[in-house]
């Protein structure tokens, strides 16, 4: 896919292009490491746009990178399983519930520690945020926007969060909602700007809940109502979950509509 080159940010764009090429050369064009580089560039672009929303060349580059990320998400989506420990317990909107038995067996012993570090987002000023770092979030069945306040690394975001542990137990999305284990949406979010959030890059990549593509609308609405963001400030990547094997790129279409 042709990629727009920025000026005066051409040197930065060229460096990211070279990094993508190097990863693809060493590990192959489908390497997950490419996602890591693309994420870092998209965050850098979003930071520029937060300060200069009229930087249209930067915005074009961001769209191009987002489209490449969408392709990577499609290649690295969830593998189909028939015995996954979650189930649909509500419709319109879809509500996913994780297995209580599996939860208690694997996560229950330290769930209270994660809950103590989980906050509900009700406004755009977030004291805990490290701008540009990934966090885990869940939107529960009551619409509460919950975030675990401990940031994790981009390596964990791309390759798995097994090193993000509490008491030696890998932290998983159901630990943010231990009472009912239910979610309308769940995934990973990067806040751009601190303490006031100016933009987000968010997905619904939760191997435990696997919320469907329809959860994208819920995420967008939560970011708009709680963080005061416009749709143009949101890059959203939806991995096909329940009942879907596809990936939808929503942020690009939203961004284009907002400029018409």
Secondary structure, DSSP 8 states (H G I E B T S, - for coil): ------SSSHHHHHHHHHHHHHHHHHH-TT-THHHHHHHHHHHHHHHHHHH-TT-HHHHHHHHHHHHHHHHHHHHT-----SS-SEEEEETTTTEEEE-HHHHHHHTGGGHHHHHHTEEE--SSB-TT--TT-EEEEEE-TT--EEEESS-B-HHHHHH-STT-EETTEE--GGGGGTTT-EESEEEEEEEESSSB--EEEEE---TTT---TTHHHHHHHHHHHHH---GGGEEEEEE--TT---EEE-HHHHHHHHT-
